[in-house]
Amino acid sequence: MSELAAQNVRIAAVQPALRLGAVEENLARLEDLIRDAVREHSPDIVTVPEAGSSPNVYARVLRGVARPVDGAPMQLYRRLARELDVVVGGGFLARRGGHVYGTYVLAEPDGRTHLHDKDIPTMWENNYYTGGDDPGRTTLSFPGGPVPVGVACGWEWARMGTAARLRGQAQLLLGGMCWPSYPLNWRGPFGLWAAREHALQRQHARELPRQMARLLGAPVAMPSHVGPIDFDTPLAPGVPWRTLMVGETQIVERDGTVLARLTAEDGEGHVSASVALAAPEPADPLGPMYWIPPLSVSTRAAWTAMNTHGSVKYRAMRALRRHPWQAWPGGDLPDELGPTDQAEEHHATTP
């Protein structure tokens, strides 16, 4: 990566409490939170989590939350970027061509728009979308010059491969998290196991932003969902999974210093901090492991089983044309839209 002049940017990170499957309601709530964050913090960048249209969990209603890539979620992020004169980042489940992806949008005030598709859906998410193959790197324009930026969604943040892909390539990492924990309603031996796993999930979420910042040698901003959430237990019909989104929205400097943070107990809100953007200086070495946090045997087993279950079901339903989004005309957009590009010019279709 070529040397670029150091500059400071102010980032606002939004931690929303969204309702499962309520796409239009959630987009309206995100708009209110983004506007409030801009009024309070006067940021250069404002970010909301991945899955901004609905939390990603295992529930039948998730079959209906995808939107065309040029649909209402993307239009919201682009409109607010233009109107508020800030970079706006946010995610949603986007139909792109013949598939749905976990897409994250970075929209600039002049209309430039950058798209990243999450590379591997996490566990039950495989029921509703497939993985992308872009490198998760782009460039944002600021008065001090162009800034190479990495983008990561969900457990992309938790994998050493993501750090290896972006290390030395990004002065800043953006994106977001949707992290539901283990069930809090189970009792007996299963309840004791779930409580232990819940404590580990919260610990991993708390430590992950600073771990990634030190691996990249670049500041990070990780907005996350918060609040209670109820859904179904995969592979166990009729068993409810009642838990919470772990929060831990953070803005962290390159050395791992946490500049701003919202926990699960803080609830919905937003924080901001200024970070220094310069040539990356990694503080920690890359390791040989797959995961950055030491995930438990239970979580790794669940990852494998639910990934397989979900991806098989997604492919089968697609082959049978059972996904609701398959009834729409197909359309796609390039990952990079220039300042004069309009979504309609690229033949993506909004139902």
Beta strands, then each sheet from edge to edge (+ up, - down):
strand 1: 7-15
strand 2: 45-47
strand 3: 67-68
strand 4: 87-96
strand 5: 99-107
strand 6: 113-117
strand 7: 137-142
strand 8: 145-153
strand 9: 172-176
strand 10: 220-222
strand 11: 226-232
strand 12: 240-246
strand 13: 249-252
strand 14: 258-262
strand 15: 269-277
strand 16: 336-337
sheet 1: 3+ 4+ 2+ 1+ 15-
sheet 2: 3+ 4+ 5- 6+ 16-
sheet 3: 7+ 8- 9-
sheet 4: 10+ 13- 14+
sheet 5: 11+ 12-
end
